[in-house]
Amino acid sequence: MRFSIFSVTDHYPRQQRTIREFYNQILDEIELADRLGFSAFFVAEHHFHEYGIVPAPTTLLAAAAQRTQRIGLGVAVSTLPFHNPLLLAEEYAMLDQLSGGRLVLGVGSGYLKHEFEGFQIGPWEKRARFDDALEILLRAWQGEPFSFHGLYHHIENTRIAVTPLQKPHPPYWIAILRPEAAYFVGKQGRNIMLIPYATCETRDELKEVIDSFQRGRAEAPAGESQPADVAVALHTYVSADPQRTRAESEEALDNYVGTRLYAKRRSYDQLDAAGLILFGDPQQVIEQVRQLEASGVNHLMILPDFGALPFERVRASMERFAREVIPHFQ
């Protein structure tokens, strides 16, 4: 089991914390995660709403690269249909070089209605745009001249001058929403990334998605697969005392749920009963992680910063998870 951290970077303008202060807090969290030994720190890419306030992940992660030594610097996810794929290939290659080969990249086709409207892209376009962009990204990273002619992108005998430090390319995951997509991605020999809060009703449904991925993996061409990695993000709060868990975290969780766009709104009790949050003292969280491991999760992305949870609680939760939970899975 690998352990990383994920932040949606959800912002709440009515509160006193400014955007600049929040950016500095995220950088502090990445620096802390590096010291604590987490595998990677992923930030979401979002546009046009406080749902997430990192529209340019490479900018934030380049700053983080200068403050950290070992931790992977990632995006969950880069929404490929919104970008010129050649430019994106250059930007992420530059980040990989600046960080000493620490880029880890989640990619997706997008799902938020207001983002497609803002970019004037029809949702029906996203699959073709995504497929074209991912192929261009991977081919561009080879550093050789190439040509490509798709529905939305045309490239003629072009190469990028800056390629990733990692060869043949940085590790990447495909974000999915449905079990059938998990099977398809697995059959391609690629890896999946998902947030059960947004895609599943229960942890049993999460297992069905992972099983579908593994069936696809079994049918992937030999020698063409990345090492299988099922990256799953769950809201996480590790308290010192199980009797204080709810009092310390429920308000922030309700705040987060109440402002999420398009997602089903569920209470603390509903999410806890569904097994879609990791809340409790270290022993309770250990048991929940063991259940996730048994269902096929081998890369857990904890989401400890949500709903404007006070930074001191975010920090304490991260430290408890690293020092009292992770050692049980090494």
C-alpha positions as a printed NumPy array, in Angstrom:
array([[  0.   ,   0.   ,   0.   ],
       [  1.275,   3.441,  -0.983],
       [  0.093,   6.597,   0.777],
       [ -0.243,  10.012,  -0.824],
       [ -2.162,  13.19 ,  -0.088],
       [ -4.769,  14.902,  -2.246],
       [ -6.23 ,  18.398,  -1.96 ],
       [ -9.216,  19.664,  -3.927],
       [ -8.089,  23.159,  -2.813],
       [-11.67 ,  24.162,  -2.037],
       [-11.917,  27.829,  -1.08 ],
       [-14.533,  29.694,   0.964],
       [-14.523,  33.439,   0.148],
       [-16.788,  34.368,   3.067],
       [-14.149,  33.229,   5.519],
       [-11.176,  35.33 ,   6.519],
       [ -8.532,  33.171,   4.822],
       [ -7.462,  34.817,   1.558],
       [ -6.484,  32.985,  -1.626],
       [ -2.841,  33.935,  -1.103],
       [ -2.928,  32.641,   2.458],
       [ -4.497,  29.396,   1.266],
       [ -1.79 ,  28.915,  -1.364],
       [  0.845,  29.365,   1.332],
       [ -0.994,  26.866,   3.531],
       [ -1.034,  24.286,   0.744],
       [  2.7  ,  24.774,   0.225],
       [  3.218,  24.274,   3.963],
       [  1.18 ,  21.065,   3.755],
       [  3.266,  19.782,   0.844],
       [  6.452,  20.543,   2.762],
       [  5.074,  18.74 ,   5.822],
       [  4.002,  15.751,   3.716],
       [  7.538,  15.538,   2.339],
       [  9.01 ,  15.435,   5.85 ],
       [  6.459,  12.832,   6.948],
       [  7.341,  10.486,   4.089],
       [  4.182,  10.48 ,   1.984],
       [  4.639,   9.176,  -1.54 ],
       [  3.11 ,  12.153,  -3.374],
       [  0.973,  15.241,  -2.951],
       [ -1.743,  15.781,  -5.58 ],
       [ -3.689,  18.986,  -6.181],
       [ -6.837,  19.308,  -8.267],
       [ -7.123,  21.472, -11.367],
       [-10.363,  23.479, -11.469],
       [-11.66 ,  26.606, -13.164],
       [-14.245,  29.375, -12.768],
       [-15.453,  28.537,  -9.241],
       [-14.241,  28.296,  -5.642],
       [-14.846,  24.543,  -5.961],
       [-11.073,  24.518,  -6.465],
       [ -8.682,  27.441,  -6.825],
       [ -5.679,  25.943,  -8.594],
       [ -6.31 ,  26.557, -12.305],
       [ -2.572,  26.166, -13.088],
       [ -1.143,  23.274, -11.05 ],
       [  2.329,  23.549, -12.583],
       [  2.73 ,  27.009, -11.048],
       [  1.932,  25.848,  -7.527],
       [  3.903,  22.611,  -7.843],
       [  6.972,  24.386,  -9.216],
       [  6.954,  26.474,  -6.035],
       [  6.559,  23.281,  -3.993],
       [  9.507,  21.704,  -5.816],
       [ 11.801,  24.355,  -4.362],
       [ 10.632,  23.607,  -0.805],
       [ 10.754,  19.797,  -0.916],
       [ 13.27 ,  17.038,  -1.555],
       [ 11.602,  13.697,  -2.203],
       [  7.828,  13.786,  -2.452],
       [  6.093,  13.263,  -5.788],
       [  4.332,  16.376,  -7.096],
       [  1.065,  15.556,  -8.759],
       [ -2.177,  16.672, -10.315],
       [ -5.512,  14.946,  -9.775],
       [ -6.411,  15.639, -12.404],
       [ -5.18 ,  17.604, -15.394],
       [ -8.317,  18.084, -17.512],
       [ -6.897,  17.404, -20.956],
       [ -9.8  ,  18.7  , -23.113],
       [ -9.217,  22.225, -21.786],
       [ -5.596,  22.466, -22.973],
       [ -3.373,  22.597, -26.02 ],
       [ -1.681,  19.209, -25.531],
       [  1.698,  20.301, -26.913],
       [  1.831,  23.206, -24.479],
       [  0.731,  20.916, -21.665],
       [  3.475,  18.424, -22.562],
       [  6.052,  21.22 , -22.342],
       [  4.75 ,  22.591, -19.048],
       [  4.702,  19.237, -17.274],
       [  8.07 ,  18.238, -18.745],
       [  9.496,  21.47 , -17.336],
       [  7.995,  20.677, -13.9  ],
       [  9.547,  17.194, -14.014],
       [ 12.943,  18.737, -14.778],
       [ 12.647,  21.413, -12.071],
       [ 11.617,  18.86 ,  -9.445],
       [ 14.334,  16.348, -10.268],
       [ 11.942,  13.813, -11.796],
       [  9.096,  13.975,  -9.281],
       [  6.08 ,  14.612, -11.519],
       [  3.145,  12.223, -11.024],
       [  0.176,  12.945, -13.244],
       [ -3.508,  12.142, -13.108],
       [ -5.389,  12.938, -16.308],
       [ -9.115,  13.124, -16.995],
       [-11.734,  14.315, -19.444],
       [-13.614,  16.576, -16.996],
       [-17.147,  16.466, -15.656],
       [-18.092,  19.875, -14.242],
       [-20.758,  21.62 , -16.296],
       [-19.619,  25.183, -15.58 ],
       [-16.075,  24.416, -16.723],
       [-17.192,  23.162, -20.121],
       [-19.464,  26.176, -20.457],
       [-16.636,  28.531, -19.504],
       [-14.294,  27.097, -22.12 ],
       [-17.118,  26.865, -24.679],
       [-16.543,  23.138, -25.152],
       [-19.446,  20.738, -25.545],
       [-19.434,  17.782, -23.121],
       [-19.95 ,  15.525, -26.147],
       [-16.493,  16.585, -27.351],
       [-14.606,  15.542, -24.252],
       [-13.876,  11.894, -25.053],
       [-12.334,  12.592, -28.461],
       [-10.44 ,  15.599, -27.114],
       [ -9.122,  13.538, -24.214],
       [ -7.994,  10.6  , -26.347],
       [ -6.21 ,  12.879, -28.812],
       [ -4.551,  14.936, -26.09 ],
       [ -3.252,  11.927, -24.154],
       [ -1.738,  10.396, -27.287],
       [ -0.104,  13.715, -28.183],
       [  1.201,  14.168, -24.632],
       [  2.875,  10.761, -24.545],
       [  4.303,  11.062, -28.058],
       [  5.6  ,  14.587, -27.462],
       [  7.43 ,  13.436, -24.346],
       [  9.555,  11.129, -26.494],
       [ 11.35 ,  14.213, -27.781],
       [ 11.214,  13.205, -31.44 ],
       [  9.461,  15.016, -34.299],
       [  6.013,  13.582, -34.926],
       [  2.818,  14.263, -36.824],
       [ -0.738,  13.8  , -35.615],
       [ -4.068,  14.504, -37.249],
       [ -7.145,  14.058, -35.086],
       [-10.579,  15.605, -34.858],
       [ -9.473,  18.617, -32.8  ],
       [ -5.666,  18.709, -33.013],
       [ -3.271,  18.723, -35.963],
       [  0.5  ,  18.473, -35.612],
       [  2.997,  18.308, -38.437],
       [  6.595,  17.18 , -37.9  ],
       [  6.942,  18.933, -34.533],
       [  8.961,  18.129, -31.438],
       [  9.197,  19.707, -28.015],
       [ 12.62 ,  20.855, -26.8  ],
       [ 12.043,  20.067, -23.098],
       [ 11.196,  16.474, -22.218],
       [ 10.629,  14.886, -18.789],
       [ 13.569,  13.748, -16.712],
       [ 11.732,  10.475, -16.044],
       [ 11.98 ,   7.976, -18.898],
       [ 10.107,   6.863, -20.886],
       [  7.605,   9.193, -19.179],
       [  6.351,  10.139, -15.707],
       [  3.802,   7.797, -14.087],
       [  0.208,   8.646, -14.921],
       [ -3.324,   7.595, -13.997],
       [ -6.676,   7.906, -15.766],
       [ -9.472,   9.392, -13.645],
       [-12.697,   7.429, -13.965],
       [-16.313,   7.737, -12.871],
       [-17.886,   4.434, -13.971],
       [-17.112,   0.667, -13.647],
       [-17.135,   0.211, -17.433],
       [-14.465,   2.901, -17.736],
       [-12.349,   1.06 , -15.146],
       [-12.471,  -2.084, -17.268],
       [-11.525,  -0.182, -20.429],
       [ -8.586,   1.589, -18.774],
       [ -7.377,  -1.679, -17.247],
       [ -7.508,  -3.389, -20.639],
       [ -5.268,  -0.624, -22.011],
       [ -2.68 ,  -1.467, -19.364],
       [ -3.109,   1.884, -17.666],
       [ -3.908,   2.823, -14.068],
       [ -7.006,   4.326, -12.506],
       [ -7.673,   7.131, -10.06 ],
       [-11.038,   7.859,  -8.448],
       [-12.811,   9.65 ,  -5.602],
       [-15.499,   7.335,  -4.16 ],
       [-17.327,  10.281,  -2.571],
       [-18.254,  11.452,  -6.074],
       [-18.652,   8.111,  -7.819],
       [-19.844,   5.406,  -5.401],
       [-22.735,   4.848,  -3.041],
       [-20.845,   2.475,  -0.758],
       [-17.445,   0.868,  -0.296],
       [-18.9  ,  -2.331,  -1.803],
       [-19.542,  -0.382,  -4.992],
       [-15.941,   0.794,  -4.906],
       [-14.848,  -2.845,  -4.84 ],
       [-16.986,  -3.512,  -7.927],
       [-15.15 ,  -0.722,  -9.764],
       [-11.758,  -2.147,  -8.745],
       [-12.813,  -5.675,  -9.735],
       [-13.826,  -4.338, -13.135],
       [-10.405,  -2.705, -13.496],
       [ -8.639,  -5.932, -12.56 ],
       [-10.657,  -7.9  , -15.131],
       [ -9.512,  -5.445, -17.763],
       [ -5.941,  -5.685, -16.526],
       [ -6.013,  -9.455, -16.983],
       [ -6.798,  -8.863, -20.67 ],
       [ -4.13 ,  -6.172, -21.229],
       [ -1.416,  -6.947, -23.807],
       [  1.629,  -8.546, -22.205],
       [  4.535,  -6.193, -21.672],
       [  2.521,  -3.034, -22.377],
       [  1.243,  -2.246, -18.907],
       [  2.393,   0.023, -16.129],
       [  2.613,  -1.67 , -12.71 ],
       [ -1.017,  -1.857, -11.564],
       [ -1.907,   1.083,  -9.334],
       [ -5.405,   1.772,  -8.012],
       [ -5.305,   5.29 ,  -6.558],
       [ -8.323,   6.125,  -4.384],
       [ -8.914,   9.437,  -2.58 ],
       [-10.929,   9.574,   0.646],
       [-11.612,  12.418,   3.074],
       [ -9.551,  11.675,   6.161],
       [ -9.454,  12.949,   9.705],
       [ -7.356,  11.215,  12.364],
       [ -8.112,  12.398,  15.871],
       [ -6.27 ,  11.767,  19.113],
       [ -9.466,  10.604,  20.83 ],
       [-12.381,   8.775,  19.128],
       [-14.781,  10.712,  21.329],
       [-13.576,  13.977,  19.77 ],
       [-13.493,  12.951,  16.112],
       [-16.955,  14.145,  15.207],
       [-16.775,  17.395,  17.154],
       [-13.483,  18.312,  15.489],
       [-14.375,  17.394,  11.896],
       [-18.135,  17.386,  11.237],
       [-18.515,  21.121,  10.668],
       [-15.756,  21.119,   8.043],
       [-17.186,  18.03 ,   6.328],
       [-20.657,  19.595,   6.232],
       [-19.121,  22.781,   4.861],
       [-17.39 ,  20.823,   2.117],
       [-20.471,  18.752,   1.226],
       [-22.751,  21.779,   1.272],
       [-20.705,  23.64 ,  -1.329],
       [-19.838,  20.788,  -3.713],
       [-21.284,  21.291,  -7.153],
       [-23.374,  18.565,  -8.808],
       [-22.491,  15.898,  -6.235],
       [-24.997,  14.104,  -4.043],
       [-25.035,  15.744,  -0.626],
       [-24.641,  13.297,   2.216],
       [-24.27 ,  13.776,   5.953],
       [-21.423,  12.726,   8.207],
       [-23.451,   9.673,   9.311],
       [-24.337,   8.685,   5.748],
       [-20.77 ,   8.907,   4.491],
       [-19.446,   7.072,   7.544],
       [-22.004,   4.29 ,   7.167],
       [-21.162,   3.966,   3.455],
       [-17.471,   3.61 ,   4.299],
       [-16.52 ,   6.562,   2.116],
       [-14.623,   8.615,   4.709],
       [-11.693,   7.726,   6.974],
       [-12.539,   9.37 ,  10.288],
       [-11.563,   8.226,  13.76 ],
       [ -8.594,   7.676,  16.011],
       [ -5.53 ,   5.867,  14.584],
       [ -6.792,   2.382,  15.424],
       [-10.182,   3.006,  13.831],
       [ -8.528,   4.399,  10.697],
       [ -6.129,   1.439,  10.533],
       [ -9.087,  -0.951,  10.428],
       [-10.741,   1.067,   7.664],
       [ -7.55 ,   1.117,   5.606],
       [ -7.246,  -2.651,   6.   ],
       [-10.732,  -3.006,   4.542],
       [ -9.756,  -0.81 ,   1.606],
       [ -6.628,  -2.871,   1.072],
       [ -8.707,  -6.047,   1.042],
       [-10.941,  -4.547,  -1.648],
       [ -7.969,  -3.989,  -3.972],
       [ -6.866,  -0.435,  -3.171],
       [ -3.062,  -0.276,  -3.274],
       [ -2.594,   3.505,  -3.384],
       [ -4.536,   5.533,  -0.851],
       [ -4.697,   9.304,  -1.339],
       [ -5.878,  10.783,   1.932],
       [ -7.764,  14.078,   1.713],
       [ -7.071,  15.785,   5.066],
       [ -7.761,  19.423,   4.102],
       [-11.443,  20.055,   3.349],
       [-14.178,  22.497,   4.229],
       [-11.73 ,  25.082,   5.629],
       [-10.732,  22.749,   8.453],
       [ -8.345,  24.752,  10.673],
       [ -4.759,  24.242,   9.613],
       [ -3.642,  23.048,  13.03 ],
       [ -6.157,  20.183,  12.776],
       [ -5.081,  19.377,   9.212],
       [ -1.461,  19.253,  10.339],
       [ -2.212,  17.1  ,  13.404],
       [ -4.299,  14.682,  11.331],
       [ -1.528,  14.322,   8.734],
       [  1.047,  13.694,  11.443],
       [ -1.071,  11.063,  13.208],
       [ -1.748,   9.274,   9.925],
       [  1.95 ,   9.213,   9.026],
       [  3.229,   8.175,  12.44 ],
       [  0.456,   5.936,  13.763],
       [ -1.299,   4.489,  10.701],
       [  1.241,   4.065,   7.872],
       [  3.708,   1.924,   9.905],
       [  1.074,  -0.822,  10.118],
       [  1.199,  -1.236,   6.327],
       [  4.938,  -1.233,   5.707]])
